[in-house]
Amino acid sequence: MTDVQILATGLGFPEGPVVMPDGSVILTEIRNARCSRVTPDGKVSLYSAAGGGPNGLAVGPDGALYLCNNGGSRYVEGV
């Protein structure tokens, strides 16, 4: 088994990670109702205050980032 490396701590139930071209990871934080960016050096920043219960991300063929949200019921473009 490969060694496991912790990239960031303090996240609220992280899920749905997507690796971006710059090496950062965008993920949902279900407990904190937001999407966060984790840089390769472990810095965590707010990417989007999604609200509801964000629980998955995917990059579409158009290059846009799509969020699955179990609640919140809103559409945000250009985040």
N, CA, C and O atoms as a Maestro MAE file, in Angstrom:
{
 s_m_m2io_version
 :::
 2.0.0
}

f_m_ct {
 s_m_title
 :::
 protein
 m_atom[316] {
  # First column is atom index #
  i_m_mmod_type
  r_m_x_coord
  r_m_y_coord
  r_m_z_coord
  i_m_residue_number
  s_m_chain_name
  s_m_pdb_residue_name
  s_m_pdb_atom_name
  i_m_atomic_number
  :::
  1 25 0.832 -1.187 0.000 1 A "MET " " N  " 7
  2 3 0.000 0.000 0.000 1 A "MET " " CA " 6
  3 2 0.876 1.250 0.000 1 A "MET " " C  " 6
  4 15 1.926 1.281 0.643 1 A "MET " " O  " 8
  5 25 0.445 2.262 -0.714 2 A "THR " " N  " 7
  6 3 1.163 3.529 -0.803 2 A "THR " " CA " 6
  7 2 0.961 4.336 0.470 2 A "THR " " C  " 6
  8 15 -0.097 4.261 1.094 2 A "THR " " O  " 8
  9 25 1.969 5.105 0.855 3 A "ASP " " N  " 7
  10 3 1.830 5.979 2.019 3 A "ASP " " CA " 6
  11 2 0.731 6.999 1.781 3 A "ASP " " C  " 6
  12 15 0.583 7.523 0.678 3 A "ASP " " O  " 8
  13 25 -0.032 7.273 2.820 4 A "VAL " " N  " 7
  14 3 -1.107 8.258 2.753 4 A "VAL " " CA " 6
  15 2 -0.572 9.591 3.259 4 A "VAL " " C  " 6
  16 15 0.119 9.640 4.277 4 A "VAL " " O  " 8
  17 25 -0.890 10.665 2.554 5 A "GLN " " N  " 7
  18 3 -0.448 12.000 2.945 5 A "GLN " " CA " 6
  19 2 -1.667 12.870 3.189 5 A "GLN " " C  " 6
  20 15 -2.562 12.938 2.347 5 A "GLN " " O  " 8
  21 25 -1.708 13.540 4.339 6 A "ILE " " N  " 7
  22 3 -2.793 14.470 4.650 6 A "ILE " " CA " 6
  23 2 -2.479 15.805 3.994 6 A "ILE " " C  " 6
  24 15 -1.430 16.398 4.245 6 A "ILE " " O  " 8
  25 25 -3.399 16.277 3.146 7 A "LEU " " N  " 7
  26 3 -3.195 17.541 2.438 7 A "LEU " " CA " 6
  27 2 -3.766 18.726 3.193 7 A "LEU " " C  " 6
  28 15 -3.228 19.830 3.109 7 A "LEU " " O  " 8
  29 25 -4.866 18.511 3.942 8 A "ALA " " N  " 7
  30 3 -5.515 19.608 4.662 8 A "ALA " " CA " 6
  31 2 -6.306 19.032 5.827 8 A "ALA " " C  " 6
  32 15 -6.731 17.877 5.790 8 A "ALA " " O  " 8
  33 25 -6.501 19.836 6.852 9 A "THR " " N  " 7
  34 3 -7.309 19.439 8.004 9 A "THR " " CA " 6
  35 2 -8.375 20.498 8.250 9 A "THR " " C  " 6
  36 15 -8.313 21.595 7.695 9 A "THR " " O  " 8
  37 25 -9.351 20.160 9.088 10 A "GLY " " N  " 7
  38 3 -10.377 21.123 9.463 10 A "GLY " " CA " 6
  39 2 -11.531 21.238 8.487 10 A "GLY " " C  " 6
  40 15 -12.359 22.139 8.624 10 A "GLY " " O  " 8
  41 25 -11.608 20.351 7.505 11 A "LEU " " N  " 7
  42 3 -12.698 20.392 6.532 11 A "LEU " " CA " 6
  43 2 -13.948 19.748 7.131 11 A "LEU " " C  " 6
  44 15 -13.845 18.827 7.942 11 A "LEU " " O  " 8
  45 25 -15.126 20.229 6.732 12 A "GLY " " N  " 7
  46 3 -16.394 19.737 7.257 12 A "GLY " " CA " 6
  47 2 -17.031 18.692 6.370 12 A "GLY " " C  " 6
  48 15 -17.875 19.021 5.536 12 A "GLY " " O  " 8
  49 25 -16.640 17.422 6.536 13 A "PHE " " N  " 7
  50 3 -17.157 16.292 5.765 13 A "PHE " " CA " 6
  51 2 -16.894 16.504 4.274 13 A "PHE " " C  " 6
  52 15 -17.837 16.669 3.501 13 A "PHE " " O  " 8
  53 25 -15.617 16.503 3.858 14 A "PRO " " N  " 7
  54 3 -15.268 16.735 2.455 14 A "PRO " " CA " 6
  55 2 -15.709 15.585 1.553 14 A "PRO " " C  " 6
  56 15 -15.664 14.418 1.940 14 A "PRO " " O  " 8
  57 25 -16.132 15.939 0.353 15 A "GLU " " N  " 7
  58 3 -16.594 14.950 -0.617 15 A "GLU " " CA " 6
  59 2 -16.467 15.536 -2.022 15 A "GLU " " C  " 6
  60 15 -16.366 16.752 -2.186 15 A "GLU " " O  " 8
  61 25 -16.472 14.674 -3.023 16 A "GLY " " N  " 7
  62 3 -16.521 15.089 -4.421 16 A "GLY " " CA " 6
  63 2 -15.313 15.848 -4.912 16 A "GLY " " C  " 6
  64 15 -15.476 16.852 -5.606 16 A "GLY " " O  " 8
  65 25 -14.088 15.413 -4.581 17 A "PRO " " N  " 7
  66 3 -12.923 16.184 -5.011 17 A "PRO " " CA " 6
  67 2 -12.728 16.176 -6.526 17 A "PRO " " C  " 6
  68 15 -12.931 15.162 -7.193 17 A "PRO " " O  " 8
  69 25 -12.330 17.332 -7.045 18 A "VAL " " N  " 7
  70 3 -12.000 17.486 -8.463 18 A "VAL " " CA " 6
  71 2 -10.637 18.166 -8.539 18 A "VAL " " C  " 6
  72 15 -10.441 19.236 -7.962 18 A "VAL " " O  " 8
  73 25 -9.698 17.551 -9.247 19 A "VAL " " N  " 7
  74 3 -8.366 18.132 -9.408 19 A "VAL " " CA " 6
  75 2 -8.404 19.115 -10.570 19 A "VAL " " C  " 6
  76 15 -8.848 18.783 -11.669 19 A "VAL " " O  " 8
  77 25 -7.932 20.330 -10.308 20 A "MET " " N  " 7
  78 3 -7.927 21.387 -11.304 20 A "MET " " CA " 6
  79 2 -6.579 21.416 -12.033 20 A "MET " " C  " 6
  80 15 -5.601 20.855 -11.539 20 A "MET " " O  " 8
  81 25 -6.520 22.065 -13.206 21 A "PRO " " N  " 7
  82 3 -5.271 22.111 -13.979 21 A "PRO " " CA " 6
  83 2 -4.074 22.690 -13.216 21 A "PRO " " C  " 6
  84 15 -2.930 22.333 -13.497 21 A "PRO " " O  " 8
  85 25 -4.337 23.586 -12.247 22 A "ASP " " N  " 7
  86 3 -3.236 24.185 -11.486 22 A "ASP " " CA " 6
  87 2 -2.756 23.301 -10.339 22 A "ASP " " C  " 6
  88 15 -1.864 23.694 -9.589 22 A "ASP " " O  " 8
  89 25 -3.345 22.098 -10.194 23 A "GLY " " N  " 7
  90 3 -2.942 21.180 -9.137 23 A "GLY " " CA " 6
  91 2 -3.743 21.322 -7.860 23 A "GLY " " C  " 6
  92 15 -3.599 20.510 -6.946 23 A "GLY " " O  " 8
  93 25 -4.584 22.338 -7.781 24 A "SER " " N  " 7
  94 3 -5.432 22.481 -6.599 24 A "SER " " CA " 6
  95 2 -6.598 21.502 -6.694 24 A "SER " " C  " 6
  96 15 -6.876 20.951 -7.759 24 A "SER " " O  " 8
  97 25 -7.267 21.297 -5.578 25 A "VAL " " N  " 7
  98 3 -8.422 20.411 -5.520 25 A "VAL " " CA " 6
  99 2 -9.617 21.225 -5.037 25 A "VAL " " C  " 6
  100 15 -9.543 21.893 -4.006 25 A "VAL " " O  " 8
  101 25 -10.716 21.169 -5.784 26 A "ILE " " N  " 7
  102 3 -11.972 21.771 -5.350 26 A "ILE " " CA " 6
  103 2 -12.801 20.626 -4.779 26 A "ILE " " C  " 6
  104 15 -12.896 19.563 -5.392 26 A "ILE " " O  " 8
  105 25 -13.400 20.837 -3.615 27 A "LEU " " N  " 7
  106 3 -14.217 19.805 -2.992 27 A "LEU " " CA " 6
  107 2 -15.406 20.430 -2.286 27 A "LEU " " C  " 6
  108 15 -15.402 21.620 -1.971 27 A "LEU " " O  " 8
  109 25 -16.416 19.621 -2.042 28 A "THR " " N  " 7
  110 3 -17.559 20.099 -1.275 28 A "THR " " CA " 6
  111 2 -17.312 19.812 0.196 28 A "THR " " C  " 6
  112 15 -16.645 18.840 0.552 28 A "THR " " O  " 8
  113 25 -17.859 20.672 1.042 29 A "GLU " " N  " 7
  114 3 -17.872 20.434 2.482 29 A "GLU " " CA " 6
  115 2 -19.340 20.375 2.891 29 A "GLU " " C  " 6
  116 15 -19.992 21.405 3.063 29 A "GLU " " O  " 8
  117 25 -19.846 19.159 3.043 30 A "ILE " " N  " 7
  118 3 -21.260 18.983 3.335 30 A "ILE " " CA " 6
  119 2 -21.639 19.692 4.633 30 A "ILE " " C  " 6
  120 15 -22.616 20.440 4.660 30 A "ILE " " O  " 8
  121 25 -20.893 19.473 5.695 31 A "ARG " " N  " 7
  122 3 -21.213 20.052 7.000 31 A "ARG " " CA " 6
  123 2 -21.158 21.580 6.993 31 A "ARG " " C  " 6
  124 15 -21.920 22.227 7.711 31 A "ARG " " O  " 8
  125 25 -20.270 22.157 6.196 32 A "ASN " " N  " 7
  126 3 -20.111 23.615 6.170 32 A "ASN " " CA " 6
  127 2 -20.866 24.285 5.029 32 A "ASN " " C  " 6
  128 15 -20.792 25.504 4.874 32 A "ASN " " O  " 8
  129 25 -21.595 23.504 4.225 33 A "ALA " " N  " 7
  130 3 -22.431 24.026 3.127 33 A "ALA " " CA " 6
  131 2 -21.658 24.924 2.168 33 A "ALA " " C  " 6
  132 15 -22.119 26.006 1.802 33 A "ALA " " O  " 8
  133 25 -20.472 24.459 1.765 34 A "ARG " " N  " 7
  134 3 -19.652 25.263 0.855 34 A "ARG " " CA " 6
  135 2 -18.745 24.379 0.013 34 A "ARG " " C  " 6
  136 15 -18.617 23.178 0.248 34 A "ARG " " O  " 8
  137 25 -18.123 25.010 -0.971 35 A "CYS " " N  " 7
  138 3 -17.067 24.381 -1.755 35 A "CYS " " CA " 6
  139 2 -15.766 25.080 -1.391 35 A "CYS " " C  " 6
  140 15 -15.722 26.302 -1.255 35 A "CYS " " O  " 8
  141 25 -14.723 24.303 -1.238 36 A "SER " " N  " 7
  142 3 -13.425 24.856 -0.870 36 A "SER " " CA " 6
  143 2 -12.369 24.444 -1.879 36 A "SER " " C  " 6
  144 15 -12.498 23.434 -2.572 36 A "SER " " O  " 8
  145 25 -11.320 25.254 -1.942 37 A "ARG " " N  " 7
  146 3 -10.152 24.943 -2.774 37 A "ARG " " CA " 6
  147 2 -8.997 24.617 -1.829 37 A "ARG " " C  " 6
  148 15 -8.733 25.346 -0.873 37 A "ARG " " O  " 8
  149 25 -8.320 23.511 -2.113 38 A "VAL " " N  " 7
  150 3 -7.122 23.137 -1.371 38 A "VAL " " CA " 6
  151 2 -5.960 23.190 -2.351 38 A "VAL " " C  " 6
  152 15 -5.949 22.469 -3.348 38 A "VAL " " O  " 8
  153 25 -4.988 24.040 -2.069 39 A "THR " " N  " 7
  154 3 -3.824 24.180 -2.943 39 A "THR " " CA " 6
  155 2 -2.825 23.055 -2.664 39 A "THR " " C  " 6
  156 15 -2.912 22.404 -1.623 39 A "THR " " O  " 8
  157 25 -1.889 22.818 -3.568 40 A "PRO " " N  " 7
  158 3 -0.914 21.748 -3.355 40 A "PRO " " CA " 6
  159 2 -0.125 21.878 -2.052 40 A "PRO " " C  " 6
  160 15 0.353 20.879 -1.514 40 A "PRO " " O  " 8
  161 25 0.013 23.114 -1.540 41 A "ASP " " N  " 7
  162 3 0.732 23.290 -0.275 41 A "ASP " " CA " 6
  163 2 -0.186 23.195 0.946 41 A "ASP " " C  " 6
  164 15 0.257 23.444 2.068 41 A "ASP " " O  " 8
  165 25 -1.473 22.834 0.742 42 A "GLY " " N  " 7
  166 3 -2.393 22.598 1.849 42 A "GLY " " CA " 6
  167 2 -3.221 23.777 2.301 42 A "GLY " " C  " 6
  168 15 -3.977 23.659 3.266 42 A "GLY " " O  " 8
  169 25 -3.101 24.921 1.630 43 A "LYS " " N  " 7
  170 3 -3.891 26.088 2.007 43 A "LYS " " CA " 6
  171 2 -5.344 25.880 1.570 43 A "LYS " " C  " 6
  172 15 -5.608 25.512 0.425 43 A "LYS " " O  " 8
  173 25 -6.285 26.118 2.495 44 A "VAL " " N  " 7
  174 3 -7.713 25.956 2.214 44 A "VAL " " CA " 6
  175 2 -8.356 27.332 2.107 44 A "VAL " " C  " 6
  176 15 -8.136 28.193 2.959 44 A "VAL " " O  " 8
  177 25 -9.156 27.538 1.054 45 A "SER " " N  " 7
  178 3 -9.878 28.803 0.898 45 A "SER " " CA " 6
  179 2 -11.290 28.528 0.392 45 A "SER " " C  " 6
  180 15 -11.557 27.487 -0.208 45 A "SER " " O  " 8
  181 25 -12.180 29.469 0.642 46 A "LEU " " N  " 7
  182 3 -13.557 29.363 0.176 46 A "LEU " " CA " 6
  183 2 -13.589 29.504 -1.339 46 A "LEU " " C  " 6
  184 15 -13.014 30.443 -1.889 46 A "LEU " " O  " 8
  185 25 -14.251 28.585 -2.007 47 A "TYR " " N  " 7
  186 3 -14.436 28.665 -3.451 47 A "TYR " " CA " 6
  187 2 -15.834 29.170 -3.767 47 A "TYR " " C  " 6
  188 15 -16.010 30.010 -4.649 47 A "TYR " " O  " 8
  189 25 -16.841 28.652 -3.040 48 A "SER " " N  " 7
  190 3 -18.224 29.060 -3.242 48 A "SER " " CA " 6
  191 2 -19.038 28.727 -1.999 48 A "SER " " C  " 6
  192 15 -18.920 27.632 -1.448 48 A "SER " " O  " 8
  193 25 -19.863 29.674 -1.560 49 A "ALA " " N  " 7
  194 3 -20.798 29.424 -0.465 49 A "ALA " " CA " 6
  195 2 -22.052 28.815 -1.079 49 A "ALA " " C  " 6
  196 15 -22.998 29.529 -1.412 49 A "ALA " " O  " 8
  197 25 -22.053 27.501 -1.226 50 A "ALA " " N  " 7
  198 3 -23.094 26.807 -1.973 50 A "ALA " " CA " 6
  199 2 -24.432 26.773 -1.248 50 A "ALA " " C  " 6
  200 15 -25.479 26.791 -1.895 50 A "ALA " " O  " 8
  201 25 -24.420 26.723 0.077 51 A "GLY " " N  " 7
  202 3 -25.652 26.551 0.830 51 A "GLY " " CA " 6
  203 2 -26.183 25.144 0.666 51 A "GLY " " C  " 6
  204 15 -25.628 24.353 -0.097 51 A "GLY " " O  " 8
  205 25 -27.254 24.824 1.374 52 A "GLY " " N  " 7
  206 3 -27.857 23.496 1.266 52 A "GLY " " CA " 6
  207 2 -26.923 22.415 1.757 52 A "GLY " " C  " 6
  208 15 -26.311 22.549 2.817 52 A "GLY " " O  " 8
  209 25 -26.809 21.349 0.998 53 A "GLY " " N  " 7
  210 3 -25.945 20.228 1.344 53 A "GLY " " CA " 6
  211 2 -25.133 19.776 0.154 53 A "GLY " " C  " 6
  212 15 -25.417 18.722 -0.416 53 A "GLY " " O  " 8
  213 25 -24.121 20.549 -0.244 54 A "PRO " " N  " 7
  214 3 -23.329 20.183 -1.415 54 A "PRO " " CA " 6
  215 2 -22.621 18.849 -1.193 54 A "PRO " " C  " 6
  216 15 -21.961 18.658 -0.171 54 A "PRO " " O  " 8
  217 25 -22.757 17.930 -2.142 55 A "ASN " " N  " 7
  218 3 -22.168 16.608 -1.925 55 A "ASN " " CA " 6
  219 2 -21.557 15.971 -3.165 55 A "ASN " " C  " 6
  220 15 -21.456 14.745 -3.230 55 A "ASN " " O  " 8
  221 25 -21.158 16.741 -4.120 56 A "GLY " " N  " 7
  222 3 -20.479 16.172 -5.278 56 A "GLY " " CA " 6
  223 2 -20.146 17.229 -6.304 56 A "GLY " " C  " 6
  224 15 -20.864 18.219 -6.445 56 A "GLY " " O  " 8
  225 25 -19.059 17.018 -7.019 57 A "LEU " " N  " 7
  226 3 -18.609 17.935 -8.066 57 A "LEU " " CA " 6
  227 2 -18.168 17.131 -9.284 57 A "LEU " " C  " 6
  228 15 -17.752 15.978 -9.171 57 A "LEU " " O  " 8
  229 25 -18.267 17.757 -10.431 58 A "ALA " " N  " 7
  230 3 -17.752 17.162 -11.668 58 A "ALA " " CA " 6
  231 2 -17.432 18.283 -12.641 58 A "ALA " " C  " 6
  232 15 -18.053 19.345 -12.601 58 A "ALA " " O  " 8
  233 25 -16.464 18.048 -13.510 59 A "VAL " " N  " 7
  234 3 -16.144 18.985 -14.579 59 A "VAL " " CA " 6
  235 2 -16.841 18.478 -15.838 59 A "VAL " " C  " 6
  236 15 -16.658 17.329 -16.240 59 A "VAL " " O  " 8
  237 25 -17.639 19.341 -16.452 60 A "GLY " " N  " 7
  238 3 -18.371 18.975 -17.658 60 A "GLY " " CA " 6
  239 2 -17.511 19.099 -18.896 60 A "GLY " " C  " 6
  240 15 -16.399 19.623 -18.829 60 A "GLY " " O  " 8
  241 25 -18.011 18.623 -20.034 61 A "PRO " " N  " 7
  242 3 -17.267 18.697 -21.290 61 A "PRO " " CA " 6
  243 2 -17.000 20.136 -21.730 61 A "PRO " " C  " 6
  244 15 -16.115 20.391 -22.547 61 A "PRO " " O  " 8
  245 25 -17.776 21.073 -21.178 62 A "ASP " " N  " 7
  246 3 -17.574 22.488 -21.484 62 A "ASP " " CA " 6
  247 2 -16.541 23.139 -20.570 62 A "ASP " " C  " 6
  248 15 -16.256 24.329 -20.701 62 A "ASP " " O  " 8
  249 25 -15.974 22.355 -19.635 63 A "GLY " " N  " 7
  250 3 -14.976 22.869 -18.707 63 A "GLY " " CA " 6
  251 2 -15.564 23.497 -17.461 63 A "GLY " " C  " 6
  252 15 -14.824 23.891 -16.559 63 A "GLY " " O  " 8
  253 25 -16.885 23.599 -17.394 64 A "ALA " " N  " 7
  254 3 -17.546 24.177 -16.217 64 A "ALA " " CA " 6
  255 2 -17.552 23.165 -15.076 64 A "ALA " " C  " 6
  256 15 -17.560 21.954 -15.298 64 A "ALA " " O  " 8
  257 25 -17.548 23.681 -13.866 65 A "LEU " " N  " 7
  258 3 -17.619 22.853 -12.670 65 A "LEU " " CA " 6
  259 2 -19.079 22.753 -12.247 65 A "LEU " " C  " 6
  260 15 -19.735 23.773 -12.035 65 A "LEU " " O  " 8
  261 25 -19.589 21.535 -12.124 66 A "TYR " " N  " 7
  262 3 -20.985 21.304 -11.761 66 A "TYR " " CA " 6
  263 2 -21.066 20.745 -10.349 66 A "TYR " " C  " 6
  264 15 -20.300 19.858 -9.971 66 A "TYR " " O  " 8
  265 25 -22.009 21.278 -9.573 67 A "LEU " " N  " 7
  266 3 -22.189 20.915 -8.173 67 A "LEU " " CA " 6
  267 2 -23.500 20.170 -7.982 67 A "LEU " " C  " 6
  268 15 -24.543 20.606 -8.469 67 A "LEU " " O  " 8
  269 25 -23.449 19.054 -7.279 68 A "CYS " " N  " 7
  270 3 -24.654 18.347 -6.858 68 A "CYS " " CA " 6
  271 2 -24.967 18.844 -5.449 68 A "CYS " " C  " 6
  272 15 -24.120 18.766 -4.560 68 A "CYS " " O  " 8
  273 25 -26.179 19.354 -5.244 69 A "ASN " " N  " 7
  274 3 -26.536 19.954 -3.964 69 A "ASN " " CA " 6
  275 2 -27.839 19.348 -3.458 69 A "ASN " " C  " 6
  276 15 -28.881 19.473 -4.102 69 A "ASN " " O  " 8
  277 25 -27.777 18.700 -2.317 70 A "ASN " " N  " 7
  278 3 -28.941 18.094 -1.692 70 A "ASN " " CA " 6
  279 2 -29.642 19.150 -0.832 70 A "ASN " " C  " 6
  280 15 -29.639 19.075 0.396 70 A "ASN " " O  " 8
  281 25 -30.232 20.120 -1.500 71 A "GLY " " N  " 7
  282 3 -30.880 21.232 -0.809 71 A "GLY " " CA " 6
  283 2 -30.312 22.535 -1.322 71 A "GLY " " C  " 6
  284 15 -29.307 22.540 -2.033 71 A "GLY " " O  " 8
  285 25 -30.926 23.607 -0.981 72 A "GLY " " N  " 7
  286 3 -30.434 24.908 -1.419 72 A "GLY " " CA " 6
  287 2 -31.195 25.450 -2.600 72 A "GLY " " C  " 6
  288 15 -31.518 26.638 -2.635 72 A "GLY " " O  " 8
  289 25 -31.491 24.607 -3.571 73 A "SER " " N  " 7
  290 3 -32.328 24.940 -4.730 73 A "SER " " CA " 6
  291 2 -32.023 26.287 -5.367 73 A "SER " " C  " 6
  292 15 -32.890 27.159 -5.426 73 A "SER " " O  " 8
  293 25 -30.811 26.458 -5.837 74 A "ARG " " N  " 7
  294 3 -30.487 27.676 -6.577 74 A "ARG " " CA " 6
  295 2 -29.483 27.344 -7.667 74 A "ARG " " C  " 6
  296 15 -28.770 26.342 -7.601 74 A "ARG " " O  " 8
  297 25 -29.446 28.204 -8.666 75 A "TYR " " N  " 7
  298 3 -28.547 28.034 -9.797 75 A "TYR " " CA " 6
  299 2 -27.547 29.176 -9.769 75 A "TYR " " C  " 6
  300 15 -27.932 30.344 -9.704 75 A "TYR " " O  " 8
  301 25 -26.279 28.847 -9.816 76 A "VAL " " N  " 7
  302 3 -25.234 29.864 -9.812 76 A "VAL " " CA " 6
  303 2 -24.368 29.637 -11.037 76 A "VAL " " C  " 6
  304 15 -23.880 28.528 -11.258 76 A "VAL " " O  " 8
  305 25 -24.175 30.674 -11.831 77 A "GLU " " N  " 7
  306 3 -23.360 30.558 -13.033 77 A "GLU " " CA " 6
  307 2 -22.123 31.423 -12.892 77 A "GLU " " C  " 6
  308 15 -22.177 32.521 -12.339 77 A "GLU " " O  " 8
  309 25 -21.021 30.924 -13.391 78 A "GLY " " N  " 7
  310 3 -19.805 31.722 -13.443 78 A "GLY " " CA " 6
  311 2 -19.045 31.817 -12.146 78 A "GLY " " C  " 6
  312 15 -18.292 32.768 -11.939 78 A "GLY " " O  " 8
  313 25 -19.228 30.849 -11.267 79 A "VAL " " N  " 7
  314 3 -18.504 30.871 -9.994 79 A "VAL " " CA " 6
  315 2 -17.097 30.405 -10.217 79 A "VAL " " C  " 6
  316 15 -16.309 30.345 -9.273 79 A "VAL " " O  " 8
  :::
 }
 m_bond[315] {
  # First column is bond index #
  i_m_from
  i_m_to
  i_m_order
  :::
  1 1 2 1
  2 2 3 1
  3 3 4 2
  4 3 5 1
  5 5 6 1
  6 6 7 1
  7 7 8 2
  8 7 9 1
  9 9 10 1
  10 10 11 1
  11 11 12 2
  12 11 13 1
  13 13 14 1
  14 14 15 1
  15 15 16 2
  16 15 17 1
  17 17 18 1
  18 18 19 1
  19 19 20 2
  20 19 21 1
  21 21 22 1
  22 22 23 1
  23 23 24 2
  24 23 25 1
  25 25 26 1
  26 26 27 1
  27 27 28 2
  28 27 29 1
  29 29 30 1
  30 30 31 1
  31 31 32 2
  32 31 33 1
  33 33 34 1
  34 34 35 1
  35 35 36 2
  36 35 37 1
  37 37 38 1
  38 38 39 1
  39 39 40 2
  40 39 41 1
  41 41 42 1
  42 42 43 1
  43 43 44 2
  44 43 45 1
  45 45 46 1
  46 46 47 1
  47 47 48 2
  48 47 49 1
  49 49 50 1
  50 50 51 1
  51 51 52 2
  52 51 53 1
  53 53 54 1
  54 54 55 1
  55 55 56 2
  56 55 57 1
  57 57 58 1
  58 58 59 1
  59 59 60 2
  60 59 61 1
  61 61 62 1
  62 62 63 1
  63 63 64 2
  64 63 65 1
  65 65 66 1
  66 66 67 1
  67 67 68 2
  68 67 69 1
  69 69 70 1
  70 70 71 1
  71 71 72 2
  72 71 73 1
  73 73 74 1
  74 74 75 1
  75 75 76 2
  76 75 77 1
  77 77 78 1
  78 78 79 1
  79 79 80 2
  80 79 81 1
  81 81 82 1
  82 82 83 1
  83 83 84 2
  84 83 85 1
  85 85 86 1
  86 86 87 1
  87 87 88 2
  88 87 89 1
  89 89 90 1
  90 90 91 1
  91 91 92 2
  92 91 93 1
  93 93 94 1
  94 94 95 1
  95 95 96 2
  96 95 97 1
  97 97 98 1
  98 98 99 1
  99 99 100 2
  100 99 101 1
  101 101 102 1
  102 102 103 1
  103 103 104 2
  104 103 105 1
  105 105 106 1
  106 106 107 1
  107 107 108 2
  108 107 109 1
  109 109 110 1
  110 110 111 1
  111 111 112 2
  112 111 113 1
  113 113 114 1
  114 114 115 1
  115 115 116 2
  116 115 117 1
  117 117 118 1
  118 118 119 1
  119 119 120 2
  120 119 121 1
  121 121 122 1
  122 122 123 1
  123 123 124 2
  124 123 125 1
  125 125 126 1
  126 126 127 1
  127 127 128 2
  128 127 129 1
  129 129 130 1
  130 130 131 1
  131 131 132 2
  132 131 133 1
  133 133 134 1
  134 134 135 1
  135 135 136 2
  136 135 137 1
  137 137 138 1
  138 138 139 1
  139 139 140 2
  140 139 141 1
  141 141 142 1
  142 142 143 1
  143 143 144 2
  144 143 145 1
  145 145 146 1
  146 146 147 1
  147 147 148 2
  148 147 149 1
  149 149 150 1
  150 150 151 1
  151 151 152 2
  152 151 153 1
  153 153 154 1
  154 154 155 1
  155 155 156 2
  156 155 157 1
  157 157 158 1
  158 158 159 1
  159 159 160 2
  160 159 161 1
  161 161 162 1
  162 162 163 1
  163 163 164 2
  164 163 165 1
  165 165 166 1
  166 166 167 1
  167 167 168 2
  168 167 169 1
  169 169 170 1
  170 170 171 1
  171 171 172 2
  172 171 173 1
  173 173 174 1
  174 174 175 1
  175 175 176 2
  176 175 177 1
  177 177 178 1
  178 178 179 1
  179 179 180 2
  180 179 181 1
  181 181 182 1
  182 182 183 1
  183 183 184 2
  184 183 185 1
  185 185 186 1
  186 186 187 1
  187 187 188 2
  188 187 189 1
  189 189 190 1
  190 190 191 1
  191 191 192 2
  192 191 193 1
  193 193 194 1
  194 194 195 1
  195 195 196 2
  196 195 197 1
  197 197 198 1
  198 198 199 1
  199 199 200 2
  200 199 201 1
  201 201 202 1
  202 202 203 1
  203 203 204 2
  204 203 205 1
  205 205 206 1
  206 206 207 1
  207 207 208 2
  208 207 209 1
  209 209 210 1
  210 210 211 1
  211 211 212 2
  212 211 213 1
  213 213 214 1
  214 214 215 1
  215 215 216 2
  216 215 217 1
  217 217 218 1
  218 218 219 1
  219 219 220 2
  220 219 221 1
  221 221 222 1
  222 222 223 1
  223 223 224 2
  224 223 225 1
  225 225 226 1
  226 226 227 1
  227 227 228 2
  228 227 229 1
  229 229 230 1
  230 230 231 1
  231 231 232 2
  232 231 233 1
  233 233 234 1
  234 234 235 1
  235 235 236 2
  236 235 237 1
  237 237 238 1
  238 238 239 1
  239 239 240 2
  240 239 241 1
  241 241 242 1
  242 242 243 1
  243 243 244 2
  244 243 245 1
  245 245 246 1
  246 246 247 1
  247 247 248 2
  248 247 249 1
  249 249 250 1
  250 250 251 1
  251 251 252 2
  252 251 253 1
  253 253 254 1
  254 254 255 1
  255 255 256 2
  256 255 257 1
  257 257 258 1
  258 258 259 1
  259 259 260 2
  260 259 261 1
  261 261 262 1
  262 262 263 1
  263 263 264 2
  264 263 265 1
  265 265 266 1
  266 266 267 1
  267 267 268 2
  268 267 269 1
  269 269 270 1
  270 270 271 1
  271 271 272 2
  272 271 273 1
  273 273 274 1
  274 274 275 1
  275 275 276 2
  276 275 277 1
  277 277 278 1
  278 278 279 1
  279 279 280 2
  280 279 281 1
  281 281 282 1
  282 282 283 1
  283 283 284 2
  284 283 285 1
  285 285 286 1
  286 286 287 1
  287 287 288 2
  288 287 289 1
  289 289 290 1
  290 290 291 1
  291 291 292 2
  292 291 293 1
  293 293 294 1
  294 294 295 1
  295 295 296 2
  296 295 297 1
  297 297 298 1
  298 298 299 1
  299 299 300 2
  300 299 301 1
  301 301 302 1
  302 302 303 1
  303 303 304 2
  304 303 305 1
  305 305 306 1
  306 306 307 1
  307 307 308 2
  308 307 309 1
  309 309 310 1
  310 310 311 1
  311 311 312 2
  312 311 313 1
  313 313 314 1
  314 314 315 1
  315 315 316 2
  :::
 }
}
